[in-house]
Amino acid sequence: HGNLYFTSARANGMNFWQSYPYALGGSLMWEFFGEATPPSINDVFATSIGGAALGETLFRISALPLDDSRRGMARLWRELLSGIINPMRALNRIITGDAWRVRPKGNRYHDYERLPINIVLSTGTRYLADKGALFRGEFNSYVNLLLNYGDPFSSENKPYDFFSLETTLGFFGNQPAVNTFHLVGQLWSTPISSGKDIDIKFGIYQHF
């Protein structure tokens, strides 16, 4: 739930680092005043650090369908999709009236030339063996999504100007709906070498 605290701040114009304390503050508020059990340091880390990672990712992805120049059902579906991805942004847009305010063309919320988007979607069925047994297990249908946001070798250097997200959703069987979720986001990077055959960068990345 830390991403809800984080995206609330992001939706009100704060940047990544300014929004971080909101996830931490929300976690501490819940740990000290929302539970009857003693505060858990693990929960504080998961809610604040994990919430910031997931929150920044969802905030950026929720911007992809938004287009204030659209009207009618096309606008409704775009706002709805963005709201499913990021409820706090949708709530903020409803309160401010941005959810239905029409602006001239060119008022999109994502620059695809500056931050390219690459998506690979695959589906299939796999057999999951029980403790390595060949004939004891179950079939599991799945959908795998791989999303690369931005260019890791571009000059863009704000937190999460590049991130890679991979998730696998499973259907049927006894497996959880979210089989895997792996996120790697760039916090900071600097070029080390750039040549004809190879580019090298050094960076600090957040893994979730």
N, C-alpha and C positions, 0 to 999 in steps of 0.2 A: 504493500500500500504506500510505500515511500514515494513512488512515482506520482501519486496524486498530489502530495504536498509539493513536490518538485515542479510538476507541470502547472500547478496553480500559479507559482511564481513566474514561470516562463511565459505563461499566457498573459501575464500583466507586464511584459516588457523587460523582465530581468534576464541577464545572460546566464551561462552555465554556472560560473563560480558564484554569482550572486544568489542563484536558486539553491545551491547546495545546502546552506544553513537551514532552509525551510524543511528539507527532508530530515535533517538531523533534529531540528526543533520539534517536528511532528512526531518523530520516533520517541524522543525523550518525554514529550507530553503524554503519549500513550503509555509508555513504560511506567511512569511515575503516577499518573492520575487516571489511567483507563483500565488498569488491571489490578487484581487483588494479590497477585503473586509478586515476588521481588523482581526488580528490573533485571533483564537479561542482556549482557554485553553482546551476545551473538545477535540478538534481535536488533540492537542499535546499529551494528555494522550492516546487517542485511537490509534494514529499512532505509538507512541513509545512503550508504555507498551503492548498494544494489538499486535503490530507488532512483538515485541520480542517473545511473547507467541506463536503466529501463526508461526512465522519464524523458531523458534527452532523446533517446532513440524514437520513442513514440511521438514526442513533440515534433520531431523533424519529419517522420513518416506521415503524420496527420496533416502536414502542410501540402503534401503532394497533390491531393485531389482538389484543394480549395482554389476557386477562381471567382472573384467578386464581379466579373463581367457577365457571368451566366445568369439566366433567369429560369423560372418555371421548374419543371420536374428535374431538368438537368442540374439546376442549382440545389434542389432539395436532396437529390441522391448524393451529390458531392459533400454537402454539409453533414448528411447522415453518416456517410462512410468515415469522414474525418472525426465525427463525434464518437463513433464506436471505437476508433483507435485511441482517441484522447478525449475522454469525457470532460475534463476540466477546461480544455480549450473551447469545446462546444458550449459549455455553460457560460464562459466568459463572452463568447461571441453573441449568445442570446441576450445576455444582460446589457451589452454595449450596443446591440442592434446590428453588429457586423454580419450576422448570419443571414440577413436579408437585404442589406444595403448594397445597391448596385453601383459599381464604379466603371470607368472606361476600360477598354481592353488593355492588357498589359499589367493588370493588377493581380498577377498570380503570386503565390507565396513561396515558390521555389524556382531557383534559376538552374535549369537543367544543363545549360552550357557550362556554368561555373562548377556545378556539383552534379556530375552525371549519375544516373541510376541504372544499375544492371540487376535484373531479376531472372532467376532460373527456378522454374516450378516443375516438379516431377511427382509422379504417383506410381503406385504399384502395390504388390503384395509380397510379404516376406514370411519366412518360417522361423519362428523363434524357438529354439530347442530348450528344453527344461534341463538345466544343469549339465549341458553338454550331451544329453542323450539324443541319439539320431532319430528315434521314432516316438519320442515323448515330448510334445510341445504344442504349439498352436500357430495358426496363420494369422497375420495381422496386416490389414490394409493400411496404407499410409499416404500422406502427402508431405513432400519435403520442399521447403522454401529456402532459397539462398538469395540474399539481397546484399549487394555491394553499393554503398552510398558514398559518392565522391571518388576522387582519385588519390591514392596514397602517395603519389609522387608529384602532386601539384603543389603550388605555393600556398594554398589555403591551409591555415594553421590554427584555426579556432578549435576548441574541443568538439570532437565528433564531426568535424568537417569531412572526416573519413571514418566509416565504420563498416564492419562486416557482420551480418546477422544470419544465422542458420537455425532453422527450427523444423522439427519433424512432428507432425500430428498423426496419431494412430487412431484407427477406428476398429471396433469390434474386438473381441477377445478380452483378456484381463489386463491389458496394458493401459497405463494412464493416457489420457487424451493428448497431453504434451509429452512426447517421448524424449525429445532433446531440445535444448535451447542454449545456443552458444553465441555470445556477443563479444566482439573485440572492437573497442572504440579508441581512436587516436586522441590523446589529450594534448600532446605537443610533439613536434618533430622538427628536425633540421637536416638539410642535405649534407652528405659527407663527400660524395663523389658523383659526378655526372659526366658520362662519356657516350661514345657512339654505341657501345655494346652493353653497357651496364649502368644502372642508376642505384645509388646506395643512400639510404636515409637512416638516421638514428632517431628513435622516438620513444615516448612513454605512452603506454597503452593500458586501457582498463579492460579487464576480462570479467565477464559475468556469465 
